Amino acid sequence: MHRKPLLALLAKFNSTDGLEARAHREIEEFVQSNSDCFTRSLQIGHITGSAWLVDRSGTRVLLTHHRKLGKWLQLGGHCDGNPDVLDVALREAREESGIADIVPVSRAIFDLDVHLIPARSGEPQHYHYDVRFLLRVETDDTFRVSPESSALAWVGKADLPKMPVDESVLRMYRKWTQRGNLNEECRIRN
């Protein structure tokens, strides 16, 4: 029962490339096969919620330099039992940025990715089945760096392709740059 809302969102999602289509299939199969898919105790992997967080103007995205992984990534994290993955993405964006006034541009899934997390600190290697949402800061975009990050940065559309980021981050960048007016989209859908 608790997996039905995510499965419904996944059923409406359209992948934009072959890698994302594979991730889409893997996430659907994983959710259907694992009733505890939202908990970290499932050692093979778990659902995570992430945020492509743009500023009020829609021209910059907030990225984190993840302390443990040593990479520039979108904000996000573990569901910790919460099956509302959009709620998880909002919570993680707020916690990792210190910005309180964040809203969804859309309640639909923005991007999907499956990635391997290396073993560390007594935790075995496992997969993150990452469900990503497009979010926007409503007011003040002043951030604070959380202990999970070594840095945060607002990155403009022209600068992001020059950064050392994973292909899935570049895919979200391409989706973001192809969208129209995010302010209008946010007003209409919420």
Secondary structure, DSSP 8 states (H G I E B T S, - for coil): -TTHHHHHHHHH---SSHHHHHHHHHHHHHHHH-TTTTSTT-TTEEEEEEEEEE-TTSSEEEEEEETTT-SEE-EEEE-TT---HHHHHHHHHHHHH----EEES-SS--EEEEEEE--BTTB--EEEEEEEEEEEE-S-------TTEEEEEEEETTTGGGS-B-HHHHHHHHHHHH---HHHHHHHH-
